[in-house]
Amino acid sequence: MQLQAYSTSTTRRRLSGQLKRRGAQSGMSTVGALLFGSVFVAVGTAIILIGTNILHVNNLSVHVPSLPLTGVGILCSCGGLTVWSMAWSQYCAKQNSRSAARQHPENPALQDYSWDPHGFKASRWKPVIKGILGCGFMTLFLSFFNYWAFMAGGPLLVKAVVGLFDLLLIYGWYQGVLAVGRALKFGNSRIEFIQFPYRLTTPINIRWKAPSGIVHANKGSFTLRCVEEWFEQRGSGKNRGQFLVQEEVWRGTWFLNEPATFTRNEESELHFEPPAKLPSTSLLTHRAVYWELEAKLDLPGLDFEECYLVPVY
């Protein structure tokens, strides 16, 4: 593979789309997340018990059929379990950091993240499963509103709004099917670290190993970027919430502008020289910093797109 052009950018820009949290912090303390999730689990469990007639209440006080009501309870409980999982991962990250500080006192990188010093392997199935579970969650969530809009004779405005969300959900399932196809076609992919960890005072050379599903590419790009990540409070009163924000600080991109053919397990070495003044990786802080390599290839059929964490300290 012969890369033809290279460009850099120091203009800050906020990343959009389906953001994936890279830092260990969830926007709440571990105890706070645990308590917050417990409320949803408790309320959801009570609603499930009522919807399944295990817990009997006055029928006059419940105006929703059992099946949609049970669905709402499941949704509420799943939301609480999701918050619990975030609290657990945050707790584990802190415990792993303490353990690594004892085992590797001379290596801050291993104290910050459980790196494989040889490289980073991006799993294709884990994000696919998360995406499908998310679509299933939204399907269950919208089922209650679909019942209200189309089966219980809801007003026209409600039908229009719910119909719009149904179309977005269909698009989400479409993307989920594509993700399954990409996982089957490409499998896991990997980069190898020529140096561990990388230093901002020296060039960053990364070896990218092409997955077996890539034979011919029309064009593509390989981008190394430095990103700051934090949670931002928006809204006011009861509508206040924590939102994940990721802002690109710097990026360097190699472009593949001409068609290329890949051999099986072909390796390509990518060379970057970021400025030394950029922030280094810090995944345990509230304002996290991470470096990633993004590979995007325009292929016949399904395109390839993957991101790999890079240890820059």
Residue frames relative to the residue before (quaternion, step in Angstrom):
aa qw qx qy qz dx dy dz
M 1.0000 0.0000 0.0000 0.0000 0.00 0.00 0.00
Q 0.1256 -0.7996 0.5865 0.0306 3.55 -0.74 1.09
L 0.2294 -0.7803 0.5698 0.1175 3.59 -0.53 1.20
Q 0.3266 -0.8156 0.4596 0.1299 3.55 -0.84 1.01
A 0.8277 0.1026 -0.0134 0.5516 3.63 0.96 -0.69
Y 0.1373 -0.7834 0.6032 0.0603 3.55 -1.24 0.57
S 0.0322 0.7902 -0.6111 0.0343 3.57 -1.01 0.81
T 0.1829 -0.7657 0.6063 0.1127 3.56 -1.26 0.50
S 0.0832 -0.7787 0.6189 0.0608 3.54 -1.27 0.37
T 0.1616 -0.7779 0.6017 0.0812 3.56 -1.01 0.90
T 0.4442 0.6881 -0.4517 0.3539 3.59 1.29 0.28
R 0.3898 -0.7217 0.5203 0.2378 3.56 -0.72 1.03
R 0.1028 0.7778 -0.6160 0.0703 3.57 -1.02 0.82
R 0.4318 -0.6908 0.5191 0.2587 3.53 -1.09 0.77
L 0.3931 -0.7104 0.5373 0.2285 3.53 -0.94 0.95
S 0.1498 -0.7892 0.5928 0.0583 3.56 -1.09 0.72
G 0.5711 0.5798 -0.4468 0.3715 3.55 -1.31 0.04
Q 0.7347 -0.3606 0.3003 0.4899 3.56 -1.16 -0.60
L 0.1519 -0.8229 0.5448 0.0540 3.56 -0.01 1.34
K 0.1978 -0.7631 0.6064 0.1040 3.55 -1.05 0.82
R 0.3940 -0.7295 0.5054 0.2392 3.58 -0.61 1.13
R 0.1968 -0.8006 0.5610 0.0751 3.54 -0.82 1.08
G 0.6613 0.5092 -0.3073 0.4571 3.57 1.07 -0.71
A 0.5907 -0.5980 0.4203 0.3418 3.55 -1.30 0.35
Q 0.6372 0.5520 -0.3316 0.4235 3.60 1.15 -0.58
S 0.2944 -0.7851 0.5296 0.1285 3.56 -1.03 0.87
G 0.6199 -0.5398 0.3571 0.4437 3.60 1.22 0.02
M 0.7435 0.2254 -0.1650 0.6076 3.58 1.34 -0.17
S 0.5646 -0.5553 0.4651 0.3957 3.54 -1.24 0.32
T 0.6562 -0.5201 0.3609 0.4106 3.59 -1.20 0.42
V 0.6727 0.4789 -0.2931 0.4819 3.58 0.92 -0.90
G 0.6513 0.5217 -0.3172 0.4505 3.58 0.96 -0.86
A 0.6576 0.4981 -0.3109 0.4721 3.58 0.97 -0.82
L 0.6319 0.5374 -0.3291 0.4513 3.56 1.04 -0.79
L 0.6863 0.4689 -0.2819 0.4792 3.59 0.92 -0.91
F 0.6389 0.5310 -0.3245 0.4523 3.58 0.98 -0.84
G 0.6740 0.4848 -0.2922 0.4746 3.57 0.94 -0.86
S 0.6113 0.5731 -0.3524 0.4167 3.58 1.06 -0.72
V 0.6091 0.5527 -0.3557 0.4438 3.59 1.04 -0.72
F 0.6858 0.4802 -0.2871 0.4654 3.59 0.87 -0.94
V 0.6447 0.5160 -0.3260 0.4603 3.59 0.98 -0.81
A 0.6660 0.5051 -0.3038 0.4572 3.61 0.94 -0.89
V 0.6775 0.4743 -0.2957 0.4782 3.60 0.87 -0.94
G 0.6601 0.5163 -0.3111 0.4482 3.59 0.93 -0.88
T 0.6459 0.5165 -0.3190 0.4629 3.57 0.97 -0.83
A 0.6413 0.5184 -0.3245 0.4634 3.60 0.98 -0.82
I 0.6614 0.5001 -0.3105 0.4648 3.60 0.95 -0.86
I 0.6275 0.5269 -0.3385 0.4626 3.61 1.02 -0.76
L 0.6565 0.5133 -0.3109 0.4571 3.57 0.93 -0.88
I 0.6521 0.4916 -0.3139 0.4842 3.58 1.04 -0.74
G 0.6778 0.5098 -0.2953 0.4399 3.60 0.91 -0.93
T 0.7250 0.3999 -0.2325 0.5103 3.59 1.09 -0.66
N 0.4700 -0.7167 0.4017 0.3226 3.61 1.35 0.22
I 0.3819 0.6877 -0.5187 0.3349 3.57 1.13 0.57
L 0.7380 0.2391 -0.1495 0.6130 3.55 1.13 -0.75
H 0.2280 -0.8155 0.5231 0.0967 3.57 -0.44 1.23
V 0.0143 -0.7702 0.6373 -0.0198 3.54 -1.02 0.95
N 0.6824 -0.4595 0.3666 0.4346 3.52 -1.34 0.12
N 0.4370 -0.7300 0.4621 0.2504 3.60 -0.59 1.14
L 0.6153 0.5626 -0.3550 0.4229 3.59 1.10 -0.54
S 0.6771 0.4947 -0.2947 0.4582 3.58 1.18 -0.49
V 0.6876 0.4082 -0.2652 0.5387 3.60 1.29 -0.15
H 0.0970 -0.8320 0.5463 0.0018 3.56 -0.51 1.20
V 0.6232 0.5166 -0.3337 0.4831 3.61 1.26 0.28
P 0.5186 -0.6370 0.4641 0.3315 3.63 -0.94 0.81
S 0.6795 -0.5461 0.3195 0.3714 3.54 -1.20 0.63
L 0.6806 0.5200 -0.3138 0.4098 3.60 0.83 -0.94
P 0.6887 0.4396 -0.3072 0.4879 3.67 0.76 -0.86
L 0.6274 0.5414 -0.3418 0.4433 3.59 1.03 -0.74
T 0.6380 0.5136 -0.3170 0.4783 3.57 1.01 -0.80
G 0.6297 0.5440 -0.3233 0.4506 3.56 1.04 -0.81
V 0.6351 0.5174 -0.3262 0.4717 3.57 1.01 -0.81
G 0.6483 0.5221 -0.3156 0.4556 3.59 1.00 -0.81
I 0.6414 0.5159 -0.3205 0.4689 3.56 1.01 -0.81
L 0.6370 0.5333 -0.3195 0.4558 3.57 0.99 -0.86
C 0.6670 0.5084 -0.2970 0.4565 3.54 0.89 -0.98
S 0.6660 0.4986 -0.2976 0.4683 3.58 0.95 -0.87
C 0.6449 0.5194 -0.3202 0.4603 3.59 0.97 -0.84
G 0.6173 0.5384 -0.3430 0.4598 3.58 1.06 -0.72
G 0.6631 0.4995 -0.2976 0.4715 3.56 0.98 -0.84
L 0.6468 0.5142 -0.3170 0.4655 3.58 1.01 -0.79
T 0.6127 0.5460 -0.3421 0.4576 3.57 1.10 -0.70
V 0.6539 0.4910 -0.3087 0.4859 3.58 0.98 -0.85
W 0.6153 0.5406 -0.3432 0.4598 3.60 1.03 -0.73
S 0.6608 0.5075 -0.3148 0.4547 3.59 0.92 -0.89
M 0.6231 0.5249 -0.3366 0.4722 3.60 1.08 -0.70
A 0.6478 0.5106 -0.3143 0.4699 3.58 1.01 -0.84
W 0.6561 0.5188 -0.3106 0.4517 3.57 0.99 -0.85
S 0.6674 0.4911 -0.3081 0.4674 3.60 0.90 -0.88
Q 0.6289 0.5270 -0.3298 0.4668 3.59 1.08 -0.71
Y 0.6470 0.5135 -0.3041 0.4746 3.57 1.01 -0.86
C 0.6701 0.5044 -0.3003 0.4542 3.59 0.91 -0.94
A 0.6243 0.5441 -0.3413 0.4446 3.59 1.01 -0.78
K 0.6680 0.4912 -0.3026 0.4700 3.58 0.95 -0.84
Q 0.6592 0.5037 -0.3114 0.4635 3.59 0.98 -0.83
N 0.6462 0.5128 -0.3171 0.4679 3.58 1.01 -0.81
S 0.6269 0.5368 -0.3345 0.4549 3.57 1.06 -0.74
R 0.6546 0.5040 -0.3165 0.4660 3.58 0.94 -0.85
S 0.6572 0.5087 -0.3087 0.4626 3.57 0.98 -0.87
A 0.6686 0.4981 -0.2986 0.4644 3.58 0.98 -0.87
A 0.6023 0.5623 -0.3584 0.4388 3.60 1.09 -0.65
R 0.6623 0.4808 -0.3011 0.4893 3.58 1.12 -0.67
Q 0.7284 0.4443 -0.2435 0.4612 3.59 0.97 -0.87
H 0.7990 0.1543 -0.0570 0.5784 3.58 1.08 -0.76
P 0.0186 -0.8491 0.5277 0.0102 3.62 0.57 1.05
E 0.6867 0.4889 -0.2776 0.4608 3.58 1.19 -0.50
N 0.7267 0.4081 -0.2224 0.5058 3.60 1.25 -0.19
P 0.2469 -0.8049 0.5230 0.1325 3.64 -0.08 1.25
A 0.5866 0.5960 -0.3795 0.3958 3.61 1.07 -0.64
L 0.7017 0.4535 -0.2731 0.4768 3.60 0.88 -0.90
Q 0.6121 0.5290 -0.3530 0.4699 3.59 1.21 -0.34
D 0.6713 0.5153 -0.2774 0.4549 3.56 1.21 -0.56
Y 0.7998 -0.0265 0.0854 0.5936 3.59 1.05 -0.81
S 0.4954 -0.6572 0.4795 0.3046 3.58 -1.13 0.60
W 0.0100 -0.8437 0.5353 -0.0387 3.57 0.48 1.24
D 0.3002 -0.6301 0.6703 0.2521 3.48 -1.36 0.45
P 0.4032 -0.7590 0.4466 0.2487 3.64 -0.38 1.14
H 0.6573 0.5305 -0.3129 0.4342 3.59 1.19 -0.41
G 0.7898 -0.2370 0.1739 0.5384 3.61 1.07 -0.54
F 0.3940 -0.6879 0.5556 0.2508 3.52 -1.35 -0.13
K 0.1572 -0.7879 0.5921 0.0632 3.56 -0.78 1.09
A 0.2499 -0.7673 0.5762 0.1298 3.57 -0.77 1.06
S 0.3155 -0.7558 0.5458 0.1770 3.56 -0.67 1.11
R 0.3400 -0.7493 0.5316 0.2010 3.58 -0.86 0.91
W 0.7132 0.4947 -0.2793 0.4107 3.61 0.99 -0.70
K 0.5950 0.5950 -0.3776 0.3864 3.60 1.01 -0.67
P 0.7019 0.4260 -0.2985 0.4865 3.68 0.77 -0.83
V 0.5955 0.5636 -0.3676 0.4389 3.60 1.12 -0.60
I 0.6693 0.4939 -0.2975 0.4685 3.56 0.91 -0.94
K 0.6386 0.5176 -0.3261 0.4667 3.58 1.00 -0.80
G 0.6570 0.5182 -0.3106 0.4509 3.57 0.98 -0.83
I 0.6628 0.4937 -0.3045 0.4735 3.57 0.96 -0.85
L 0.6373 0.5105 -0.3302 0.4736 3.59 1.00 -0.78
G 0.6317 0.5311 -0.3275 0.4600 3.59 1.06 -0.76
C 0.6526 0.4943 -0.3135 0.4812 3.58 0.98 -0.82
G 0.6400 0.5183 -0.3277 0.4631 3.58 1.02 -0.77
F 0.6198 0.5411 -0.3266 0.4652 3.56 1.07 -0.80
M 0.6914 0.4687 -0.2801 0.4731 3.59 0.89 -0.94
T 0.6016 0.5526 -0.3591 0.4515 3.60 1.08 -0.66
L 0.6719 0.4817 -0.2893 0.4825 3.55 0.94 -0.90
F 0.6386 0.5361 -0.3208 0.4492 3.55 1.01 -0.85
L 0.7223 0.4416 -0.2515 0.4690 3.58 0.87 -0.94
S 0.5177 0.6499 -0.4260 0.3579 3.60 1.16 -0.38
F 0.6280 0.5368 -0.3352 0.4528 3.57 1.06 -0.76
F 0.7010 0.4565 -0.2647 0.4798 3.59 0.93 -0.92
N 0.6076 0.5364 -0.3543 0.4665 3.59 1.14 -0.56
Y 0.6167 0.5288 -0.3410 0.4730 3.56 1.08 -0.72
W 0.6679 0.5010 -0.2952 0.4646 3.56 0.94 -0.92
A 0.7261 0.4628 -0.2559 0.4395 3.58 0.86 -0.98
F 0.8400 0.2669 -0.0940 0.4630 3.58 0.73 -1.05
M 0.7396 0.3770 -0.2340 0.5060 3.61 1.13 -0.46
A 0.7329 0.3763 -0.2264 0.5196 3.57 1.13 -0.63
G 0.5324 -0.6739 0.3880 0.3344 3.59 1.24 0.30
G 0.1372 0.8212 -0.5396 0.1248 3.57 0.87 0.93
P 0.6362 -0.5393 0.3772 0.4025 3.63 -1.18 0.39
L 0.6944 -0.5070 0.3275 0.3918 3.54 -1.28 0.46
L 0.6371 0.5364 -0.3349 0.4407 3.59 0.96 -0.82
V 0.6426 0.5128 -0.3175 0.4725 3.58 0.99 -0.82
K 0.6396 0.5215 -0.3276 0.4601 3.58 0.97 -0.82
A 0.6593 0.5143 -0.3139 0.4498 3.58 0.96 -0.85
V 0.6763 0.4887 -0.2955 0.4652 3.60 0.91 -0.92
V 0.6735 0.4820 -0.2982 0.4745 3.58 0.89 -0.93
G 0.6259 0.5396 -0.3354 0.4523 3.59 1.03 -0.75
L 0.6288 0.5293 -0.3285 0.4653 3.59 1.05 -0.77
F 0.6765 0.4738 -0.2956 0.4802 3.58 0.93 -0.86
D 0.5937 0.5542 -0.3632 0.4566 3.59 1.12 -0.57
L 0.6443 0.5134 -0.3194 0.4683 3.58 1.01 -0.80
L 0.6410 0.5108 -0.3196 0.4755 3.58 1.02 -0.79
L 0.6362 0.5228 -0.3243 0.4656 3.57 1.07 -0.76
I 0.6226 0.5276 -0.3387 0.4682 3.59 1.01 -0.78
Y 0.6388 0.5143 -0.3186 0.4753 3.57 1.01 -0.82
G 0.6312 0.5364 -0.3266 0.4552 3.59 1.04 -0.79
W 0.6553 0.4908 -0.3081 0.4846 3.59 0.99 -0.83
Y 0.6063 0.5503 -0.3461 0.4579 3.59 1.09 -0.72
Q 0.6645 0.4852 -0.2980 0.4839 3.57 0.96 -0.88
G 0.6173 0.5485 -0.3373 0.4520 3.57 1.10 -0.68
V 0.6420 0.5111 -0.3163 0.4760 3.58 1.01 -0.82
L 0.6399 0.5152 -0.3214 0.4709 3.59 1.01 -0.82
A 0.6392 0.5306 -0.3247 0.4522 3.58 1.02 -0.83
V 0.6250 0.5185 -0.3351 0.4778 3.59 1.04 -0.74
G 0.6490 0.5225 -0.3116 0.4568 3.58 0.98 -0.86
R 0.6575 0.4972 -0.3123 0.4722 3.60 0.98 -0.82
A 0.6408 0.5255 -0.3304 0.4518 3.58 0.99 -0.81
L 0.6646 0.4911 -0.3002 0.4765 3.59 1.01 -0.81
K 0.6915 0.4950 -0.2784 0.4463 3.57 1.00 -0.82
F 0.8142 0.2972 -0.1272 0.4822 3.58 0.82 -0.99
G 0.2553 -0.7695 0.5448 0.2145 3.60 0.98 -0.71
N 0.7454 -0.3395 0.2795 0.5011 3.58 -1.16 -0.59
S 0.1116 -0.7686 0.6239 0.0869 3.56 -1.18 0.55
R 0.1887 -0.8186 0.5423 0.0119 3.54 -1.15 0.63
I 0.1579 -0.7163 0.6616 0.1560 3.51 -1.33 0.44
E 0.2741 -0.7445 0.5836 0.1732 3.56 -1.21 0.52
F 0.3704 -0.7231 0.5434 0.2112 3.55 -1.00 0.89
I 0.3122 -0.7429 0.5628 0.1842 3.57 -0.69 1.05
Q 0.7627 0.1100 -0.0784 0.6325 3.56 1.26 -0.46
F 0.0134 -0.7960 0.6047 0.0217 3.59 -1.07 0.67
P 0.5343 -0.4033 -0.7318 0.1280 1.43 -1.26 2.15
Y 0.5758 -0.5490 0.4554 0.3996 3.56 -1.27 0.16
R 0.2576 -0.7532 0.5883 0.1424 3.55 -1.20 0.65
L 0.5220 -0.6516 0.4576 0.3058 3.55 -1.07 0.74
T 0.6335 0.5449 -0.3283 0.4404 3.58 1.23 -0.33
T 0.7400 0.3198 -0.2066 0.5545 3.60 1.29 -0.10
P 0.6225 -0.5301 0.3989 0.4152 3.65 -1.17 0.38
I 0.3334 -0.7252 0.5729 0.1865 3.54 -1.22 0.62
N 0.0315 -0.7936 0.6068 -0.0326 3.56 -0.56 1.23
I 0.0494 -0.8080 0.5857 -0.0401 3.56 -0.67 1.17
R 0.2451 -0.7602 0.5850 0.1412 3.57 -0.95 0.87
W 0.1477 -0.7960 0.5856 0.0413 3.58 -0.60 1.21
K 0.2067 -0.7800 0.5831 0.0941 3.55 -0.83 1.06
A 0.3769 -0.7515 0.5004 0.2068 3.58 -0.57 1.18
P 0.4543 -0.6723 0.5048 0.2947 3.62 -0.88 0.87
S 0.6376 -0.5711 0.3639 0.3674 3.55 -1.17 0.57
G 0.6413 0.5604 -0.3295 0.4076 3.62 1.12 -0.50
I 0.6307 0.5151 -0.3415 0.4693 3.60 1.26 -0.12
V 0.0394 -0.8057 0.5904 -0.0259 3.57 -0.66 1.17
H 0.8054 0.0074 0.0502 0.5905 3.56 0.84 -0.99
A 0.0877 -0.7930 0.6025 0.0229 3.60 -0.91 0.96
N 0.4193 -0.7032 0.5181 0.2476 3.56 -0.99 0.86
K 0.7473 -0.1905 0.1533 0.6179 3.55 1.03 -0.89
G 0.0441 0.8179 -0.5728 0.0325 3.56 -1.25 0.09
S 0.2009 -0.7638 0.5979 0.1369 3.53 -1.34 -0.11
F 0.1554 -0.7454 0.6411 0.0961 3.53 -1.31 0.54
T 0.0380 -0.8368 0.5435 -0.0535 3.55 -0.44 1.29
L 0.1491 -0.7340 0.6565 0.0895 3.53 -0.93 0.99
R 0.0354 0.8173 -0.5719 0.0607 3.59 -0.72 1.05
C 0.2997 -0.6958 0.6234 0.1934 3.50 -1.33 0.54
V 0.0529 -0.8264 0.5592 -0.0402 3.59 -0.70 1.10
E 0.2260 -0.7246 0.6336 0.1494 3.55 -1.10 0.80
E 0.1023 -0.8080 0.5802 0.0011 3.57 -0.96 0.93
W 0.1695 0.7656 -0.6088 0.1198 3.56 -0.98 0.87
F 0.4389 -0.6509 0.5437 0.2969 3.55 -1.35 0.15
E 0.1809 -0.7959 0.5760 0.0447 3.54 -0.91 1.02
Q 0.3452 -0.7291 0.5515 0.2125 3.57 -0.94 0.88
R 0.0045 0.7918 -0.6098 0.0333 3.54 -0.88 0.98
G 0.7208 0.4018 -0.3198 0.4655 3.54 -1.20 0.55
S 0.2683 -0.7451 0.5847 0.1760 3.52 -1.31 -0.12
G 0.8145 0.2378 -0.1852 0.4957 3.54 -1.23 0.51
K 0.8322 -0.1361 0.1305 0.5215 3.56 -0.93 -0.96
N 0.6724 0.5021 -0.2958 0.4565 3.60 1.18 -0.44
R 0.4522 0.6892 -0.4568 0.3344 3.59 1.25 0.09
G 0.0765 0.8028 -0.5858 0.0804 3.55 -0.98 0.86
Q 0.4629 -0.6467 0.5338 0.2873 3.54 -1.36 0.30
F 0.0584 -0.8071 0.5875 -0.0065 3.57 -0.80 1.03
L 0.4514 -0.6932 0.4999 0.2565 3.55 -0.97 0.94
V 0.0691 -0.7831 0.6180 0.0029 3.56 -0.92 1.01
Q 0.0119 -0.7744 0.6326 -0.0026 3.57 -0.97 0.89
E 0.0585 -0.8179 0.5715 -0.0327 3.55 -0.69 1.14
E 0.3509 -0.7437 0.5373 0.1873 3.54 -0.72 1.13
V 0.2599 -0.7834 0.5524 0.1167 3.56 -0.82 1.08
W 0.7845 -0.0629 0.0896 0.6103 3.56 1.01 -0.88
R 0.0371 0.7863 -0.6165 -0.0166 3.54 -1.20 0.49
G 0.1143 -0.7438 0.6536 0.0800 3.50 -1.26 0.62
T 0.0797 -0.8334 0.5466 -0.0194 3.59 -0.74 1.06
W 0.1924 -0.7270 0.6500 0.1091 3.51 -1.05 0.96
F 0.2047 -0.8036 0.5525 0.0842 3.58 -0.87 0.98
L 0.2124 -0.7101 0.6576 0.1348 3.51 -1.18 0.79
N 0.0782 -0.8579 0.5078 -0.0090 3.58 -0.10 1.32
E 0.7291 0.3465 -0.2203 0.5476 3.58 1.26 -0.19
P 0.6202 -0.5498 0.3921 0.3991 3.63 -1.11 0.55
A 0.0631 -0.7975 0.6000 -0.0081 3.53 -1.07 0.85
T 0.2644 -0.7412 0.5970 0.1559 3.55 -1.18 0.65
F 0.2295 -0.7868 0.5647 0.0975 3.56 -0.95 0.96
T 0.3247 -0.7017 0.5958 0.2171 3.53 -1.09 0.76
R 0.6641 -0.5063 0.3608 0.4152 3.57 -1.23 0.35
N 0.8491 0.0283 -0.0812 0.5211 3.56 -0.88 1.08
E 0.2080 0.7961 -0.5375 0.1846 3.58 1.05 0.73
E 0.2149 -0.7674 0.5942 0.1087 3.55 -1.07 0.83
S 0.0798 -0.7829 0.6165 0.0249 3.57 -1.01 0.88
E 0.2570 -0.7717 0.5644 0.1408 3.57 -0.85 0.98
L 0.1673 -0.7962 0.5802 0.0388 3.55 -0.78 1.14
H 0.1708 -0.8088 0.5613 0.0403 3.56 -0.82 1.05
F 0.0220 0.7924 -0.6066 0.0607 3.58 -0.78 1.09
E 0.1106 -0.7766 0.6168 0.0646 3.56 -1.18 0.65
P 0.0473 -0.8255 0.5623 0.0088 3.63 0.26 1.22
P 0.6000 -0.5603 0.4167 0.3904 3.61 -1.19 0.45
A 0.5392 -0.6559 0.4321 0.3038 3.58 -1.04 0.78
K 0.6209 0.5821 -0.3401 0.4000 3.61 1.19 -0.44
L 0.5036 0.6699 -0.4252 0.3417 3.62 1.21 -0.17
P 0.5514 -0.6094 0.4395 0.3627 3.62 -1.14 0.50
S 0.4007 -0.7064 0.5317 0.2404 3.56 -1.15 0.64
T 0.7078 -0.4660 0.3294 0.4164 3.53 -1.32 0.32
S 0.1435 0.7530 -0.6309 0.1195 3.55 -1.01 0.91
L 0.0553 -0.8685 0.4920 -0.0226 3.57 0.04 1.32
L 0.6628 0.5196 -0.3104 0.4408 3.61 1.22 -0.18
T 0.5972 0.5819 -0.3589 0.4194 3.60 1.23 -0.26
H 0.6353 -0.5408 0.3890 0.3907 3.57 -1.27 0.39
R 0.7216 0.2474 -0.1929 0.6171 3.57 1.15 -0.60
A 0.1333 -0.8499 0.5083 0.0386 3.52 0.25 1.35
V 0.1643 -0.7374 0.6446 0.1171 3.53 -1.33 0.44
Y 0.0784 0.7886 -0.6085 0.0414 3.56 -0.94 0.85
W 0.2834 -0.7147 0.6153 0.1741 3.52 -1.34 0.48
E 0.0206 0.8079 -0.5884 0.0250 3.56 -0.94 0.81
L 0.2938 -0.7018 0.6176 0.1994 3.51 -1.30 0.52
E 0.1318 -0.7879 0.5996 0.0473 3.56 -0.75 1.09
A 0.1089 -0.7822 0.6124 0.0361 3.57 -0.80 1.08
K 0.0264 0.7866 -0.6138 0.0619 3.59 -0.80 1.06
L 0.0265 0.8022 -0.5931 0.0626 3.57 -0.74 1.11
D 0.3252 -0.7179 0.5893 0.1777 3.53 -0.99 0.97
L 0.0059 -0.8326 0.5487 -0.0751 3.56 -0.35 1.30
P 0.5725 -0.5192 0.4726 0.4235 3.59 -1.23 0.21
G 0.7738 0.2222 -0.1957 0.5599 3.58 -0.71 1.02
L 0.8184 -0.1657 0.1526 0.5287 3.57 -0.87 -0.96
D 0.3890 -0.7159 0.5341 0.2257 3.58 -0.94 0.94
F 0.3744 -0.7026 0.5575 0.2353 3.56 -1.31 0.36
E 0.1279 0.7689 -0.6182 0.1016 3.55 -0.97 0.93
E 0.1586 0.7879 -0.5741 0.1562 3.56 -0.73 1.09
C 0.2026 -0.7602 0.6061 0.1169 3.56 -1.24 0.59
Y 0.1131 -0.7890 0.6035 0.0215 3.56 -1.04 0.87
L 0.4124 -0.6934 0.5296 0.2621 3.57 -0.94 0.87
V 0.1541 -0.7810 0.6030 0.0507 3.55 -1.06 0.87
P 0.3536 -0.7636 0.5025 0.1982 3.65 -0.76 1.01
V 0.0967 0.7852 -0.5993 0.1224 3.59 -0.13 1.30
Y 0.0639 0.8190 -0.5593 0.1112 3.60 -0.45 1.23
